[in-house]
């Protein structure tokens, strides 16, 4: 009976992309209208592809008819962060727009990688005026929308 020699050496890609090379959210930084949001817990921005069904023969396919931008910021509350000003603007009939800059940088990432985006024409759909729960640290989720044409990468990780 012949045995194959087991290969113990790892592929170069396995070594290059080890676990320490994965993104950690600990190094994400966020600015809202140029002001650093130091108390953020998480951030997500995404483009949603709105599709319409297209029937071809007996199959249903789809076509992208528009793009939408949406996301959310979760903050661990330290202070009001200008929400009262935003409320007064809305009550006065104004629809303020915001700019978000987000940077994700990890010193242990491949090539000390970082990515940075800017999102303009950001709108908020709701405003939590106050919330609290005994025995917990207050977190507020702030959903937002934007026009995808007003979002762009300023830096990306190159390999």
MOFEN-V489656 format. One record per pair of residues at least 4 apart in sequence whose ideal C-beta (glycine too) atoms are under 7 Angstrom apart, sorted by the first residue. I is the first residue (numbers start at 1). GAP is how many residues later the second one is. Records with the same first field share a line. If there is no record, write none. Layout:
I: GAP  GAP
//
This chain:
10: 4  5
12: 4
13: 4
17: 4
20: 88
21: 87  88  89
23: 81  83  86
24: 82
25: 17
27: 77  78  79
28: 15  74  76
29: 7  74
30: 7  10  13  43  70  72
31: 4  5  6  70
32: 5  66  68
33: 65  66
37: 38
39: 36  37  38  39
40: 33  34  35
41: 33  34  35  98
42: 32
43: 30  59
44: 27  28
45: 24  26  57  74
46: 24  25
47: 20  22  101
48: 20  22
49: 15  18
50: 14  15  16  17  18
51: 11  12  13  14
52: 10  11  13
53: 7  9
54: 7  8  9
55: 5
56: 5
67: 81
69: 76  77  78  79  82
70: 75
71: 73
72: 69  70  71  72
73: 69
74: 65  67
75: 64  65  67
76: 61  63
77: 61  63
80: 4
82: 4
83: 4  44
84: 4
85: 4
86: 4  10  41
87: 4  40
88: 4
89: 5  7
90: 4
95: 28
97: 24  25  26
98: 24
99: 19  20  21  23
100: 19  22
101: 15  17
102: 15
103: 11  13
104: 10  11
105: 9
106: 7
107: 5
109: 4  48
110: 49
111: 46  47
113: 44
114: 41
115: 38  40  41  42
116: 38  39
117: 34  35  36  37
118: 34  36
119: 27  31  32
120: 30
121: 25  26  29
122: 22  24
123: 21  22
124: 18  20
125: 18  20
126: 17
128: 12
131: 7  9
132: 6
146: 4  5
//
